[in-house]
């Protein structure tokens, strides 16, 4: 096995998740490359030192340039705010260093296009963790294998309630398009739609701010959005995204209907999918719950017992495994920066559609 020095920009929620993943992935998946937590970057020296000590990094800095340019940092994970992604990635690629970037790829479609251009010939990957659950990987395979026939309809949502209370004070989440629902939650379900069904040709969308004022400030971004779409394969689709959906904690859910059956999934029950096949006898025909186990993708390295389940952190570990595999084999691993850009393009089309109140061809963006 070969050691590889990892630098992580950002030590907060996702920075911690990626640090834990890089510490664990070699033991779980027996990867050819074994990550060493070399350096973490945070916004000030005190925070950087706190994260270094807590997560086990060798060193820390409050300047991402120092991290990117350090020779011991051989691969970089970007887990900082969206408006920093482009500059960090471009600097890393100039040094031929592989980059894993959290979603959304950039703070804008222009950013993501520039990042794709900079990534040409380099190992790159965008972080969409929820589609990596064993259940969703299995659903993707069932669809690709034609188990439910030709796909005719898709419904997806990413709904949460962390801003459902109108008395919740304004904060960093309530300002800037990148922090709104279309920038924060929508990319995950759009990525799922593209992974499960394929490219989106056209769409019509409404984007809305429900609580325009909050204690301590006004809200300058969106609370929820809906859109109808038509996929390139002819399938009809609809999606809804919300951060004000009372009762939903991780409402990443989808339904897929085909000519021979259907699939349902809800991230709040992430270790199961519901499968309906139309060729069953009438007396027993119906959705059946399939619990994930060692027979499903990326499950067995975590646990040999069916139904015991995987969790959120395990999704990040699966991402780390795939990123390390891409580096070790010098081959792209889905989702690349191009896949991240495709999501940004759909988001941009939805925002444009909401402004002009009509259908938009995604390719026109």
ABEGO torsion letter per residue (X at the ends): XBBBBBBBBEABAAAAAAAAAAAAAAAAAGBABBBBBABBBBABAAAAAAAAAAAGBABBBABAAAAAABAABABBBBABBAAAAAAAAAAAAAAGBBBBBBOBABABAAAAAAAAAAABGBBBBBBBAAAABAAAAAAAAAAAAGAAEBBABBBBBBBBAAAABAABBBBAAABEAAABAAAAAAAAAAAAAAAAAEBBABBBBBBBBABABBBGEBBABBABBBBBBBBAAGBBBBBBBBAABBGBABBBBBBBBBAAEBBBBBAABAABBBBBBAABBAAABEBBBBBBBAABBGAAAABABBGAEBBAAAAAAAAAAAAAAAAAAGBBBOBBAAAAAAAAAAAAAAAAAAAAGBBBBAAAX
